[in-house]
Amino acid sequence: MLKKMLLELKEVRVHYGKVEALKGLSFEIEEGQVTSLVGANGAGKSTVLRTICCLNKPTSGEIWFRGKRIDTLSTQQIVSSGISLVPEGRRVFPLMTVIDNLRLGATLTKNKKEITRILEQVFESFPILKERMKQRASSLSGGEQQILAIGRALMSKPRLLLMDEPSLGLSPLMCRNISRIITRINQNGTTIILAEQNVRLAFGIANKGYVLEIGKIVLEGSTKDLINSEYVKKAYLGG
């Protein structure tokens, strides 16, 4: 059975000034899977996600999504094509209510009935957001704000969801909850790229993994193989 590739990066290079952040990165994302990008802080994980969204423009290389080249598009066009980002640090709008934060995720959807339908789906998936919908986002706990950021990203009905360090700053209990949420989103049909420093969490969820170091992929494979590799054990799991 042929694998259906949803996203492909081909020799992508990104610079911040004179510093090369991504050094000819190439990888493929299979439709329907969870793929993890792991690595230490500064390895280039966030840069990869931001580049897919065209928040960073590649210096060279190509990005293909659903058979179409997208690295020349605007971020708005990327979202319209079916890609959504849950940014590092959540970045909810603290003075706005939960429901207004969610509606911002559907800015590109013009049909009000469709927005209402998607909103109800998000509330069904995350009842805590419905309970708190009239509260300011700043009144939520860190874990609840992360759920809000995920819900906001889902409001655009993405085919591909990019998640940047969703466990950052959360308690072990909330990390387990976020893991279950990610798994459920994927089971509902959304392909996910998960950028994480927490290797155990990332490989516990994902089907395939890539290990990044200083803008390069140094290891790739099934997460079952990677979690048992000596390299990953020594570099990321404390031996």
MDAnalysis code that builds the backbone (N, CA, C; Angstrom):
import MDAnalysis as mda
import numpy as np

u = mda.Universe.empty(717, n_residues=239, atom_resindex=np.repeat(np.arange(239), 3), trajectory=True)
u.add_TopologyAttr("name", ["N", "CA", "C"] * 239)
u.add_TopologyAttr("resid", np.arange(1, 240))
u.add_TopologyAttr("resname", ["MET", "LEU", "LYS", "LYS", "MET", "LEU", "LEU", "GLU", "LEU", "LYS", "GLU", "VAL", "ARG", "VAL", "HIS", "TYR", "GLY", "LYS", "VAL", "GLU", "ALA", "LEU", "LYS", "GLY", "LEU", "SER", "PHE", "GLU", "ILE", "GLU", "GLU", "GLY", "GLN", "VAL", "THR", "SER", "LEU", "VAL", "GLY", "ALA", "ASN", "GLY", "ALA", "GLY", "LYS", "SER", "THR", "VAL", "LEU", "ARG", "THR", "ILE", "CYS", "CYS", "LEU", "ASN", "LYS", "PRO", "THR", "SER", "GLY", "GLU", "ILE", "TRP", "PHE", "ARG", "GLY", "LYS", "ARG", "ILE", "ASP", "THR", "LEU", "SER", "THR", "GLN", "GLN", "ILE", "VAL", "SER", "SER", "GLY", "ILE", "SER", "LEU", "VAL", "PRO", "GLU", "GLY", "ARG", "ARG", "VAL", "PHE", "PRO", "LEU", "MET", "THR", "VAL", "ILE", "ASP", "ASN", "LEU", "ARG", "LEU", "GLY", "ALA", "THR", "LEU", "THR", "LYS", "ASN", "LYS", "LYS", "GLU", "ILE", "THR", "ARG", "ILE", "LEU", "GLU", "GLN", "VAL", "PHE", "GLU", "SER", "PHE", "PRO", "ILE", "LEU", "LYS", "GLU", "ARG", "MET", "LYS", "GLN", "ARG", "ALA", "SER", "SER", "LEU", "SER", "GLY", "GLY", "GLU", "GLN", "GLN", "ILE", "LEU", "ALA", "ILE", "GLY", "ARG", "ALA", "LEU", "MET", "SER", "LYS", "PRO", "ARG", "LEU", "LEU", "LEU", "MET", "ASP", "GLU", "PRO", "SER", "LEU", "GLY", "LEU", "SER", "PRO", "LEU", "MET", "CYS", "ARG", "ASN", "ILE", "SER", "ARG", "ILE", "ILE", "THR", "ARG", "ILE", "ASN", "GLN", "ASN", "GLY", "THR", "THR", "ILE", "ILE", "LEU", "ALA", "GLU", "GLN", "ASN", "VAL", "ARG", "LEU", "ALA", "PHE", "GLY", "ILE", "ALA", "ASN", "LYS", "GLY", "TYR", "VAL", "LEU", "GLU", "ILE", "GLY", "LYS", "ILE", "VAL", "LEU", "GLU", "GLY", "SER", "THR", "LYS", "ASP", "LEU", "ILE", "ASN", "SER", "GLU", "TYR", "VAL", "LYS", "LYS", "ALA", "TYR", "LEU", "GLY", "GLY"])
u.atoms.positions = np.array([
    [0.845, -1.199, 0.000],
    [0.000, 0.000, 0.000],
    [0.885, 1.256, 0.000],
    [0.626, 2.146, -0.965],
    [1.429, 3.357, -1.071],
    [1.102, 4.333, 0.055],
    [2.147, 4.928, 0.617],
    [1.958, 5.935, 1.644],
    [1.581, 7.260, 0.976],
    [0.623, 7.969, 1.552],
    [0.201, 9.258, 1.009],
    [0.889, 10.363, 1.798],
    [1.775, 11.089, 1.122],
    [2.516, 12.155, 1.771],
    [1.707, 13.451, 1.742],
    [1.523, 14.021, 2.896],
    [0.761, 15.264, 3.009],
    [1.661, 16.475, 2.851],
    [2.875, 16.384, 3.411],
    [3.802, 17.520, 3.430],
    [5.206, 17.043, 3.109],
    [5.921, 17.825, 2.317],
    [7.319, 17.518, 2.003],
    [8.164, 18.779, 2.088],
    [9.270, 18.693, 2.788],
    [10.288, 19.740, 2.793],
    [11.478, 19.229, 1.991],
    [11.954, 20.050, 1.052],
    [13.040, 19.645, 0.173],
    [14.197, 20.637, 0.271],
    [15.264, 20.218, 0.940],
    [16.491, 21.015, 1.045],
    [16.217, 22.446, 1.506],
    [15.430, 22.577, 2.556],
    [15.026, 23.901, 3.045],
    [16.125, 24.513, 3.915],
    [16.492, 25.721, 3.552],
    [17.460, 26.494, 4.336],
    [16.791, 27.796, 4.801],
    [17.057, 28.166, 6.045],
    [16.519, 29.394, 6.615],
    [17.636, 30.124, 7.333],
    [17.709, 31.436, 7.139],
    [18.714, 32.261, 7.806],
    [18.056, 33.310, 8.695],
    [18.670, 33.544, 9.842],
    [18.368, 34.715, 10.659],
    [19.580, 35.622, 10.531],
    [19.485, 36.603, 9.632],
    [20.676, 37.392, 9.331],
    [21.706, 36.505, 8.663],
    [22.905, 36.469, 9.232],
    [23.970, 35.649, 8.666],
    [23.992, 34.234, 9.253],
    [23.152, 34.000, 10.250],
    [23.131, 32.691, 10.915],
    [22.184, 31.750, 10.178],
    [22.698, 30.591, 9.797],
    [21.874, 29.590, 9.120],
    [21.179, 28.718, 10.173],
    [19.852, 28.863, 10.272],
    [19.083, 28.157, 11.300],
    [18.658, 26.767, 10.856],
    [18.305, 26.614, 9.575],
    [17.994, 25.309, 8.992],
    [18.957, 25.068, 7.838],
    [19.586, 23.898, 7.847],
    [20.718, 23.653, 6.947],
    [20.391, 22.567, 5.925],
    [19.504, 22.898, 5.006],
    [19.162, 21.940, 3.959],
    [18.292, 20.805, 4.450],
    [17.225, 21.158, 5.167],
    [16.358, 20.167, 5.801],
    [15.420, 19.523, 4.783],
    [15.360, 18.188, 4.798],
    [14.428, 17.446, 3.949],
    [13.732, 16.379, 4.787],
    [12.404, 16.370, 4.738],
    [11.654, 15.272, 5.354],
    [10.229, 15.245, 4.811],
    [9.546, 14.143, 5.094],
    [8.181, 13.944, 4.612],
    [7.259, 13.643, 5.787],
    [6.020, 14.108, 5.672],
    [5.002, 13.847, 6.684],
    [3.886, 13.046, 6.035],
    [3.656, 11.858, 6.571],
    [2.624, 10.992, 6.018],
    [1.254, 11.392, 6.557],
    [0.263, 11.412, 5.679],
    [-1.084, 11.803, 6.078],
    [-1.637, 10.844, 7.128],
    [-2.287, 11.416, 8.139],
    [-2.934, 10.621, 9.169],
    [-2.067, 10.275, 10.352],
    [-0.785, 10.621, 10.300],
    [0.127, 10.252, 11.378],
    [0.443, 11.429, 12.301],
    [1.023, 11.082, 13.457],
    [1.661, 12.071, 14.322],
    [3.165, 11.912, 14.135],
    [3.834, 12.988, 13.779],
    [5.286, 12.978, 13.596],
    [5.902, 13.943, 14.594],
    [6.929, 13.485, 15.293],
    [7.581, 14.320, 16.305],
    [8.912, 14.854, 15.801],
    [9.143, 16.139, 16.077],
    [10.461, 16.749, 15.906],
    [11.015, 16.991, 17.301],
    [12.093, 16.328, 17.645],
    [12.653, 16.492, 18.982],
    [14.070, 17.034, 18.884],
    [14.489, 17.651, 19.961],
    [15.827, 18.227, 20.013],
    [15.900, 19.238, 21.131],
    [17.104, 19.613, 21.478],
    [17.316, 20.577, 22.552],
    [16.846, 21.964, 22.125],
    [16.772, 22.867, 23.086],
    [16.440, 24.256, 22.788],
    [17.466, 24.819, 21.811],
    [16.989, 25.438, 20.731],
    [17.900, 25.987, 19.729],
    [18.229, 25.034, 18.600],
    [17.622, 23.835, 18.600],
    [17.919, 22.856, 17.553],
    [17.285, 23.220, 16.217],
    [16.228, 24.054, 16.269],
    [15.569, 24.461, 15.036],
    [14.134, 23.996, 14.906],
    [13.579, 23.412, 15.971],
    [12.217, 22.862, 15.903],
    [11.182, 23.945, 15.597],
    [11.222, 25.030, 16.357],
    [10.261, 26.118, 16.138],
    [10.443, 26.750, 14.766],
    [11.677, 26.857, 14.332],
    [11.951, 27.423, 13.013],
    [11.319, 26.587, 11.914],
    [11.370, 25.272, 12.067],
    [10.734, 24.390, 11.082],
    [9.238, 24.698, 10.983],
    [8.563, 24.764, 12.130],
    [7.118, 24.995, 12.123],
    [6.784, 26.375, 11.580],
    [7.539, 27.373, 11.985],
    [7.289, 28.734, 11.510],
    [7.536, 28.845, 10.005],
    [8.483, 28.069, 9.501],
    [8.782, 28.103, 8.067],
    [7.677, 27.427, 7.271],
    [7.136, 26.334, 7.787],
    [6.009, 25.682, 7.120],
    [4.833, 26.644, 7.003],
    [4.633, 27.472, 8.043],
    [3.545, 28.469, 8.035],
    [3.909, 29.740, 7.282],
    [5.127, 29.821, 6.778],
    [5.630, 31.017, 6.092],
    [5.705, 32.234, 6.997],
    [5.827, 32.001, 8.310],
    [6.185, 33.091, 9.214],
    [7.673, 33.402, 9.065],
    [8.443, 32.393, 8.666],
    [9.824, 32.570, 8.209],
    [9.863, 32.168, 6.743],
    [10.536, 32.932, 5.926],
    [10.669, 32.587, 4.514],
    [11.959, 31.798, 4.291],
    [11.889, 30.674, 3.589],
    [13.114, 29.918, 3.301],
    [14.081, 30.731, 2.438],
    [15.357, 30.590, 2.730],
    [16.384, 31.171, 1.869],
    [16.456, 30.401, 0.560],
    [16.285, 29.087, 0.668],
    [16.249, 28.223, -0.511],
    [15.509, 26.941, -0.137],
    [15.210, 26.145, -1.154],
    [14.473, 24.901, -0.928],
    [12.994, 25.063, -1.237],
    [12.255, 23.969, -1.070],
    [10.839, 23.951, -1.421],
    [10.022, 23.271, -0.325],
    [8.771, 23.719, -0.174],
    [7.818, 23.085, 0.733],
    [6.557, 22.776, -0.067],
    [6.133, 21.506, -0.009],
    [4.964, 21.048, -0.755],
    [3.916, 20.517, 0.207],
    [2.658, 20.928, -0.008],
    [1.542, 20.490, 0.832],
    [0.395, 20.043, -0.069],
    [-0.017, 18.810, 0.089],
    [-1.094, 18.228, -0.726],
    [-0.796, 18.381, -2.222],
    [0.463, 18.172, -2.574],
    [0.860, 18.195, -3.978],
    [1.073, 19.565, -4.578],
    [0.990, 20.625, -3.752],
    [1.189, 21.983, -4.253],
    [2.317, 22.671, -3.491],
    [3.104, 23.435, -4.200],
    [4.192, 24.162, -3.556],
    [3.632, 25.357, -2.793],
    [4.052, 25.517, -1.521],
    [3.451, 26.561, -0.684],
    [4.457, 27.557, -0.107],
    [5.744, 27.375, -0.353],
    [6.722, 28.247, 0.316],
    [6.720, 29.673, -0.213],
    [6.003, 29.909, -1.294],
    [5.891, 31.275, -1.820],
    [4.596, 31.964, -1.393],
    [3.748, 31.264, -0.631],
    [2.449, 31.798, -0.235],
    [2.557, 32.655, 1.022],
    [1.502, 33.409, 1.296],
    [1.417, 34.169, 2.549],
    [0.927, 33.243, 3.657],
    [1.106, 33.694, 4.895],
    [0.631, 32.901, 6.030],
    [-0.886, 32.708, 5.960],
    [-1.616, 33.736, 5.563],
    [-3.071, 33.630, 5.427],
    [-3.439, 32.552, 4.417],
    [-2.719, 32.496, 3.301],
    [-2.981, 31.481, 2.289],
    [-2.634, 30.084, 2.807],
    [-1.594, 30.008, 3.646],
    [-1.210, 28.722, 4.243],
    [-2.333, 28.205, 5.123],
    [-2.885, 29.089, 5.966],
    [-3.988, 28.693, 6.849],
    [-5.186, 28.259, 6.019],
    [-5.492, 28.997, 4.974],
    [-6.619, 28.661, 4.100],
    [-6.427, 27.308, 3.416],
    [-5.168, 26.938, 3.179],
    [-4.890, 25.665, 2.503],
    [-5.066, 24.469, 3.434],
    [-5.102, 24.734, 4.766],
    [-5.362, 23.633, 5.693],
    [-4.280, 23.368, 6.719],
    [-3.468, 24.367, 7.036],
    [-2.407, 24.216, 8.041],
    [-2.654, 25.216, 9.170],
    [-2.530, 24.753, 10.398],
    [-2.724, 25.639, 11.551],
    [-1.633, 25.379, 12.583],
    [-1.269, 26.433, 13.314],
    [-0.163, 26.373, 14.282],
    [-0.655, 26.654, 15.691],
    [-0.242, 25.793, 16.633],
    [-0.372, 26.081, 18.066],
    [1.003, 26.560, 18.513],
    [1.183, 27.858, 18.744],
    [2.536, 28.390, 18.958],
    [3.107, 28.041, 20.326],
    [4.420, 28.104, 20.415],
    [5.095, 27.916, 21.700],
    [4.647, 29.015, 22.668],
    [4.412, 28.639, 23.912],
    [4.006, 29.616, 24.911],
    [2.552, 30.013, 24.826],
    [1.771, 29.261, 24.016],
    [0.307, 29.403, 23.922],
    [-0.127, 30.677, 23.206],
    [0.320, 31.845, 23.668],
    [0.039, 33.132, 23.024],
    [-1.452, 33.382, 22.813],
    [-2.232, 33.088, 23.829],
    [-3.635, 33.495, 23.785],
    [-3.703, 35.001, 24.047],
    [-4.855, 35.596, 23.741],
    [-5.039, 37.023, 23.985],
    [-5.646, 37.179, 25.379],
    [-4.830, 37.593, 26.363],
    [-5.225, 37.491, 27.775],
    [-6.436, 38.327, 28.163],
    [-6.633, 39.485, 27.536],
    [-7.731, 40.370, 27.926],
    [-9.032, 40.052, 27.191],
    [-8.960, 39.138, 26.244],
    [-10.153, 38.731, 25.512],
    [-10.767, 37.498, 26.156],
    [-12.053, 37.294, 25.957],
    [-12.721, 36.122, 26.521],
    [-12.304, 34.863, 25.783],
    [-12.590, 33.747, 26.406],
    [-12.285, 32.453, 25.795],
    [-12.971, 32.328, 24.441],
    [-14.261, 32.670, 24.391],
    [-14.989, 32.489, 23.137],
    [-14.477, 33.431, 22.046],
    [-14.038, 34.636, 22.402],
    [-13.490, 35.547, 21.396],
    [-12.124, 35.062, 20.903],
    [-11.334, 34.473, 21.794],
    [-10.079, 33.851, 21.366],
    [-10.360, 32.751, 20.344],
    [-11.357, 31.933, 20.618],
    [-11.695, 30.833, 19.707],
    [-12.166, 31.372, 18.357],
    [-13.000, 32.391, 18.389],
    [-13.523, 32.943, 17.126],
    [-12.416, 33.517, 16.253],
    [-11.342, 33.997, 16.871],
    [-10.209, 34.500, 16.085],
    [-9.617, 33.396, 15.212],
    [-9.709, 32.154, 15.691],
    [-9.188, 31.040, 14.907],
    [-9.974, 30.768, 13.640],
    [-11.186, 31.311, 13.566],
    [-12.044, 31.109, 12.391],
    [-12.173, 32.374, 11.556],
    [-11.198, 33.251, 11.674],
    [-11.258, 34.548, 10.977],
    [-11.452, 34.398, 9.471],
    [-10.865, 33.359, 8.890],
    [-10.938, 33.186, 7.432],
    [-12.225, 32.489, 6.980],
    [-13.034, 32.049, 7.936],
    [-14.317, 31.416, 7.601],
    [-15.407, 32.483, 7.605],
    [-16.072, 32.669, 6.490],
    [-17.054, 33.750, 6.350],
    [-18.470, 33.309, 6.730],
    [-18.724, 32.001, 6.658],
    [-20.050, 31.478, 6.936],
    [-20.279, 31.386, 8.448],
    [-21.206, 32.201, 8.970],
    [-21.429, 32.254, 10.415],
    [-21.978, 30.940, 10.964],
    [-22.808, 30.264, 10.177],
    [-23.343, 28.974, 10.615],
    [-22.227, 27.940, 10.739],
    [-21.264, 28.006, 9.816],
    [-20.126, 27.085, 9.861],
    [-19.264, 27.363, 11.093],
    [-19.062, 28.635, 11.414],
    [-18.294, 28.995, 12.609],
    [-18.984, 28.454, 13.858],
    [-20.298, 28.599, 13.934],
    [-21.052, 28.093, 15.075],
    [-20.928, 26.578, 15.186],
    [-20.974, 25.900, 14.044],
    [-20.859, 24.437, 14.038],
    [-19.484, 23.984, 14.535],
    [-18.439, 24.646, 14.046],
    [-17.081, 24.288, 14.467],
    [-16.888, 24.603, 15.950],
    [-17.438, 25.729, 16.392],
    [-17.341, 26.126, 17.797],
    [-17.972, 25.071, 18.697],
    [-19.111, 24.550, 18.295],
    [-19.768, 23.508, 19.084],
    [-18.934, 22.238, 19.128],
    [-18.243, 21.932, 18.038],
    [-17.367, 20.769, 18.016],
    [-16.204, 20.948, 19.000],
    [-15.656, 22.170, 19.011],
    [-14.558, 22.448, 19.943],
    [-15.045, 22.362, 21.383],
    [-16.215, 22.917, 21.664],
    [-16.780, 22.835, 23.014],
    [-17.072, 21.394, 23.419],
    [-17.497, 20.587, 22.451],
    [-17.749, 19.175, 22.745],
    [-16.457, 18.450, 23.098],
    [-15.385, 18.798, 22.385],
    [-14.079, 18.184, 22.642],
    [-13.454, 18.682, 23.938],
    [-13.691, 19.974, 24.246],
    [-13.071, 20.594, 25.421],
    [-14.136, 21.294, 26.264],
    [-14.886, 20.549, 27.071],
    [-15.977, 21.137, 27.860],
    [-15.534, 22.282, 28.766],
    [-14.259, 22.246, 29.214],
    [-13.771, 23.302, 30.105],
    [-13.842, 24.659, 29.412],
    [-13.668, 24.678, 28.088],
    [-13.728, 25.945, 27.349],
    [-15.149, 26.475, 27.293],
    [-16.104, 25.574, 27.200],
    [-17.506, 26.016, 27.217],
    [-17.874, 26.560, 28.596],
    [-17.374, 25.902, 29.646],
    [-17.640, 26.367, 31.012],
    [-17.060, 27.757, 31.250],
    [-15.908, 28.031, 30.638],
    [-15.187, 29.290, 30.886],
    [-15.315, 30.281, 29.738],
    [-16.249, 30.077, 28.808],
    [-16.223, 30.829, 27.561],
    [-16.349, 32.339, 27.741],
    [-16.968, 32.802, 28.831],
    [-17.134, 34.244, 29.043],
    [-16.034, 34.839, 29.922],
    [-15.120, 33.979, 30.381],
    [-14.011, 34.474, 31.201],
    [-12.889, 34.997, 30.305],
    [-12.108, 35.925, 30.856],
    [-10.901, 36.352, 30.153],
    [-9.893, 35.199, 30.126],
    [-9.145, 35.122, 29.037],
    [-8.143, 34.063, 28.906],
    [-7.102, 34.128, 30.013],
    [-6.831, 35.333, 30.519],
    [-5.826, 35.499, 31.575],
    [-6.234, 34.815, 32.879],
    [-7.524, 34.530, 33.041],
    [-7.998, 33.906, 34.274],
    [-7.823, 32.383, 34.267],
    [-7.443, 31.822, 33.119],
    [-7.266, 30.376, 33.002],
    [-5.899, 29.951, 33.525],
    [-5.811, 28.706, 33.957],
    [-4.515, 28.149, 34.345],
    [-3.666, 27.945, 33.095],
    [-2.388, 27.643, 33.299],
    [-1.498, 27.404, 32.158],
    [-1.989, 26.262, 31.280],
    [-2.441, 25.188, 31.904],
    [-2.947, 24.050, 31.141],
    [-4.205, 24.394, 30.381],
    [-5.085, 25.174, 31.000],
    [-6.321, 25.584, 30.334],
    [-6.031, 26.525, 29.164],
    [-5.028, 27.382, 29.334],
    [-4.641, 28.260, 28.222],
    [-4.085, 27.441, 27.054],
    [-3.368, 26.348, 27.371],
    [-2.863, 25.490, 26.303],
    [-4.012, 24.825, 25.557],
    [-5.026, 24.381, 26.292],
    [-6.209, 23.801, 25.656],
    [-6.910, 24.846, 24.787],
    [-6.976, 26.084, 25.273],
    [-7.570, 27.171, 24.495],
    [-6.790, 27.406, 23.207],
    [-5.464, 27.395, 23.284],
    [-4.638, 27.588, 22.089],
    [-4.874, 26.468, 21.076],
    [-5.039, 25.243, 21.569],
    [-5.321, 24.110, 20.685],
    [-6.703, 24.282, 20.054],
    [-7.682, 24.638, 20.889],
    [-9.030, 24.855, 20.367],
    [-9.076, 25.943, 19.320],
    [-8.347, 27.025, 19.568],
    [-8.302, 28.130, 18.595],
    [-7.732, 27.649, 17.252],
    [-6.678, 26.843, 17.297],
    [-6.081, 26.320, 16.063],
    [-7.046, 25.401, 15.320],
    [-7.853, 24.653, 16.061],
    [-8.797, 23.732, 15.429],
    [-9.981, 24.453, 14.789],
    [-10.185, 25.725, 15.140],
    [-11.304, 26.482, 14.580],
    [-11.174, 26.686, 13.067],
    [-9.966, 26.539, 12.525],
    [-9.782, 26.683, 11.079],
    [-9.917, 25.343, 10.353],
    [-10.288, 24.279, 11.078],
    [-10.470, 22.937, 10.513],
    [-9.241, 22.487, 9.725],
    [-8.061, 22.439, 10.350],
    [-6.838, 22.112, 9.609],
    [-6.741, 20.645, 9.218],
    [-6.103, 20.395, 8.085],
    [-5.702, 19.040, 7.714],
    [-4.405, 18.678, 8.424],
    [-3.568, 19.708, 8.663],
    [-2.278, 19.522, 9.328],
    [-2.185, 20.498, 10.490],
    [-1.974, 19.963, 11.687],
    [-1.845, 20.781, 12.888],
    [-0.399, 20.753, 13.359],
    [0.203, 21.938, 13.484],
    [1.574, 22.083, 13.972],
    [1.527, 22.491, 15.441],
    [2.225, 21.754, 16.295],
    [2.178, 22.025, 17.733],
    [3.598, 22.248, 18.246],
    [3.830, 23.442, 18.784],
    [5.169, 23.837, 19.215],
    [5.267, 23.804, 20.738],
    [5.958, 22.804, 21.262],
    [6.207, 22.642, 22.698],
    [4.914, 22.729, 23.529],
    [3.908, 21.907, 23.247],
    [2.652, 22.019, 23.997],
    [2.763, 21.660, 25.474],
    [3.822, 20.927, 25.861],
    [3.968, 20.549, 27.274],
    [4.760, 21.572, 28.083],
    [5.262, 22.616, 27.433],
    [6.162, 23.569, 28.078],
    [5.507, 24.225, 29.294],
    [6.136, 24.093, 30.448],
    [5.674, 24.760, 31.655],
    [4.484, 24.113, 32.335],
    [4.068, 22.940, 31.879],
    [2.894, 22.294, 32.455],
    [3.286, 21.210, 33.461],
    [2.386, 20.926, 34.380],
    [2.608, 19.878, 35.371],
    [2.583, 18.507, 34.690],
    [3.172, 17.487, 35.316],
    [3.114, 16.133, 34.748],
    [1.683, 15.666, 34.482],
    [0.758, 16.000, 35.383],
    [-0.634, 15.608, 35.202],
    [-1.230, 16.265, 33.956],
    [-0.980, 17.560, 33.785],
    [-1.504, 18.263, 32.620],
    [-0.815, 17.789, 31.344],
    [0.460, 17.434, 31.425],
    [1.159, 16.878, 30.254],
    [0.472, 15.602, 29.772],
    [0.074, 14.760, 30.713],
    [-0.638, 13.534, 30.336],
    [-1.974, 13.862, 29.690],
    [-2.644, 14.893, 30.197],
    [-3.908, 15.318, 29.609],
    [-3.713, 15.839, 28.194],
    [-2.671, 16.649, 27.991],
    [-2.370, 17.170, 26.655],
    [-2.037, 16.024, 25.698],
    [-1.320, 15.006, 26.191],
    [-1.014, 13.829, 25.360],
    [-2.280, 13.151, 24.882],
    [-3.241, 13.000, 25.775],
    [-4.507, 12.367, 25.400],
    [-5.261, 13.220, 24.380],
    [-5.215, 14.540, 24.564],
    [-5.887, 15.445, 23.631],
    [-5.279, 15.333, 22.232],
    [-3.944, 15.311, 22.161],
    [-3.259, 15.203, 20.869],
    [-3.628, 13.894, 20.184],
    [-3.638, 12.813, 20.946],
    [-3.992, 11.505, 20.386],
    [-5.416, 11.514, 19.848],
    [-6.334, 12.132, 20.588],
    [-7.732, 12.177, 20.164],
    [-7.906, 13.010, 18.890],
    [-7.209, 14.133, 18.819],
    [-7.279, 14.972, 17.612],
    [-6.810, 14.179, 16.396],
    [-5.724, 13.442, 16.561],
    [-5.209, 12.625, 15.463],
    [-6.181, 11.511, 15.084],
    [-6.778, 10.883, 16.059],
    [-7.750, 9.815, 15.781],
    [-8.968, 10.346, 15.045],
    [-9.244, 11.635, 15.214],
    [-10.368, 12.261, 14.503],
    [-10.004, 12.677, 13.085],
    [-8.758, 12.388, 12.666],
    [-8.395, 12.576, 11.265],
    [-7.406, 13.673, 10.946],
    [-6.894, 14.359, 11.958],
    [-5.955, 15.460, 11.708],
    [-4.518, 14.964, 11.815],
    [-3.726, 15.241, 10.796],
    [-2.293, 14.934, 10.828],
    [-1.600, 15.963, 11.713],
    [-0.597, 15.520, 12.483],
    [0.031, 16.404, 13.477],
    [1.553, 16.339, 13.373],
    [2.175, 17.510, 13.423],
    [3.624, 17.596, 13.653],
    [3.811, 18.183, 15.043],
    [4.510, 17.439, 15.881],
    [4.684, 17.801, 17.284],
    [6.151, 18.104, 17.556],
    [6.464, 19.377, 17.825],
    [7.823, 19.781, 18.181],
    [7.936, 19.793, 19.699],
    [8.880, 19.028, 20.235],
    [8.950, 18.849, 21.688],
    [10.387, 18.634, 22.166],
    [10.686, 19.216, 23.352],
    [11.909, 18.847, 24.054],
    [11.684, 17.603, 24.903],
    [10.425, 17.388, 25.318],
    [10.073, 16.239, 26.143],
    [10.005, 15.002, 25.248],
    [11.121, 14.290, 25.154],
    [11.235, 13.179, 24.210],
    [10.295, 12.038, 24.566],
    [10.169, 11.739, 25.846],
    [9.281, 10.640, 26.248],
    [7.837, 10.934, 25.839],
    [7.389, 12.153, 26.067],
    [6.035, 12.528, 25.677],
    [5.878, 12.457, 24.158],
    [6.824, 13.048, 23.440],
    [6.723, 13.119, 21.983],
    [6.719, 11.733, 21.351],
    [7.646, 10.875, 21.772],
    [7.741, 9.549, 21.175],
    [6.642, 8.619, 21.676],
    [6.039, 8.965, 22.806],
    [4.918, 8.178, 23.306],
    [3.654, 8.381, 22.493],
    [3.574, 9.502, 21.791],
    [2.390, 9.843, 20.991],
    [2.603, 9.520, 19.517],
    [3.800, 9.788, 19.010],
    [4.038, 9.828, 17.566],
    [4.291, 8.447, 16.963],
    [4.069, 8.376, 15.642],
    [4.393, 7.184, 14.862],
    [5.834, 7.230, 14.375],
    [6.255, 8.444, 13.962],
    [7.596, 8.625, 13.408],
    [8.253, 9.815, 14.070],
    [9.581, 9.800, 14.134],
    [10.280, 10.906, 14.760],
    [11.514, 11.334, 13.987],
    [11.845, 12.614, 14.148],
    [13.084, 13.179, 13.612],
    [13.809, 13.857, 14.767],
    [15.094, 13.607, 14.887],
    [15.914, 14.249, 15.909],
    [16.714, 15.359, 15.238],
    [16.538, 16.591, 15.732],
    [17.215, 17.755, 15.166],
    [18.337, 18.213, 16.086],
    [19.445, 18.618, 15.470],
    [20.545, 19.258, 16.198],
    [21.120, 20.358, 15.315],
    [21.037, 21.574, 15.798],
    [21.598, 22.757, 15.131],
    [21.176, 22.815, 13.664],
    [19.878, 22.675, 13.427],
    [19.344, 22.868, 12.084],
    [19.483, 21.698, 11.133],
    [19.903, 20.545, 11.662],
    [20.053, 19.353, 10.821],
    [19.326, 18.174, 11.450],
    [18.845, 17.271, 10.598],
    [18.301, 16.006, 11.085],
    [19.455, 15.035, 11.254],
    [19.625, 14.545, 12.487],
    [20.732, 13.628, 12.759],
    [20.252, 12.193, 12.923],
    [18.951, 12.016, 13.071],
    [18.404, 10.673, 13.261],
    [16.924, 10.709, 12.896],
    [16.428, 9.640, 12.290],
    [15.002, 9.543, 11.983],
    [14.587, 8.078, 11.981],
    [13.296, 7.865, 12.147],
    [12.792, 6.500, 12.132],
    [11.507, 6.386, 12.916],
    [11.049, 5.148, 13.108],
    [9.871, 4.937, 13.935],
    [10.214, 5.315, 15.370],
    [9.231, 5.815, 16.099],
    [9.503, 6.239, 17.471],
    [9.877, 5.058, 18.360],
    [9.361, 3.872, 18.036],
    [9.730, 2.682, 18.812],
    [11.222, 2.395, 18.691],
    [11.748, 2.568, 17.474],
    [13.189, 2.355, 17.273],
    [14.010, 3.476, 17.898],
    [13.540, 4.714, 17.729],
    [14.311, 5.855, 18.234],
    [14.409, 5.857, 19.758],
    [13.314, 5.525, 20.438],
    [13.325, 5.574, 21.901],
    [14.285, 4.545, 22.486],
    [14.585, 3.510, 21.694],
    [15.495, 2.462, 22.155],
    [16.919, 2.629, 21.639],
    [17.158, 3.677, 20.835],
    [18.504, 3.872, 20.295],
    [19.440, 4.412, 21.376],
    [20.673, 4.000, 21.320],
    [21.660, 4.445, 22.305],
    [21.880, 5.952, 22.217],
    [21.817, 6.479, 21.008],
    [22.025, 7.915, 20.823],
    [20.972, 8.711, 21.583],
    [19.705, 8.350, 21.388],
    [18.621, 9.074, 22.055],
    [18.684, 8.865, 23.573],
    [18.983, 7.657, 23.995],
    [19.078, 7.385, 25.438],
    [20.138, 8.268, 26.092],
    [21.293, 8.355, 25.461],
    [22.401, 9.129, 26.048],
    [22.170, 10.641, 25.948],
    [21.641, 11.088, 24.804],
    [21.509, 12.531, 24.579],
    [20.285, 13.138, 25.219],
    [19.195, 12.352, 25.318],
    [17.916, 12.959, 25.736],
    [17.223, 12.278, 26.903],
    [17.636, 11.060, 27.241],
    [16.937, 10.327, 28.293],
    [17.822, 10.031, 29.490],
    [18.916, 10.755, 29.598],
    [19.774, 10.592, 30.767],
    [20.469, 9.249, 30.850],
    [20.813, 8.694, 29.676],
    [21.566, 7.439, 29.671],
    [20.681, 6.220, 29.753],
])
